[in-house]
């Protein structure tokens, strides 16, 4: 899994994203909306977990995962609200106008989920929802491990009051948990993960395109 994270960090999309994040962090209004977008993404993840996980399969780690991601939503939303006061942006809801490419961000997550669903289409119905949770979570955690350190570096370079270091620690643990779950519960886990990550890269690049367009169109 760490190899996959390193590959994403070295991808040209990461270099584009670093430049975008630098511009976003320097602008409080844009930054508030970006934080709200990240909170929305974390919320979508929580919503998917609550919908997909069956009670009889939910262990302590699973409950902790839901709690952790819910806390991430709260942390990011509070940071967005605090920055919005200084930048003059509205971030009351997760609507498209109060996020930065928020609709595109959610579309990215839904696309990754649909990719996992297609890759798991041969599994029995009783196994598919749990397997989808594992595969989708693994892909998203790999992306999170590539994204959040990049974002944190930009925050520190700008002396921002915002930090995602606590989220990074949680995501590091989640990545280890998903790696173990993939190996234990998913047939052909490595092949499915590689296929899902290949598709995710294209989905994420489209989100970065939308983010770049949103930054360029912003009236701040």
Secondary structure, 3 states (H helix, E strand, C coil): CHHHHHHHHHCHHHHHHHHHHHHHHCCHHHHHHHHHHHHHHHHHHHHHHHHHCCHHHCCHHHHHHHHHHHHHHHHHHHHHHHHHHHHCCCCCCCCHHHCCCHHHHHHHHHHHHHHHHHHCCCCCHHHHHHHHHHHHHHHHHHHHHHHHHHHHHHHHHCCCCCCCHHHHHHHHHHHHHHHHHHHHHCCCHHHHHHHHHHHHHHHHHHHHHHHHHHHHHCCC
